């Protein structure tokens, strides 16, 4: 029926950031580790370096100086299939910690849920 529209899912809140080290815990690339190249909150996916490699057939484009052929590039993976890697513990969940600063200000940081080590670089 032409009048029925599909409902959009709300954007997912992702606690991962660019350049975080993550480990894949599910899927065909299970147990691989890599760096987060990008976060797509609208779809709940992350782009991880050297994970979920797909082949892309491209045409030659002289304007952009690209040659024809088959390129291999990363494809986004669901955020539920990756865990951030703590330098002490390995793959862990993320917990938020609120620090009270001088002047009544607060700072939220991401910490390891096992050892409490801060995952954010200051």
Secondary structure, DSSP 8 states (H G I E B T S, - for coil): -TT--------------TT-EEEE-SSTTTT-EEEEEEEETTTTEEEETTSSEEEEEE--BTTTTB--EEEEEE--EEGGGEEEEETTTEEE-EEEEEEE-GGG-EEEEEEETTT--B-S--
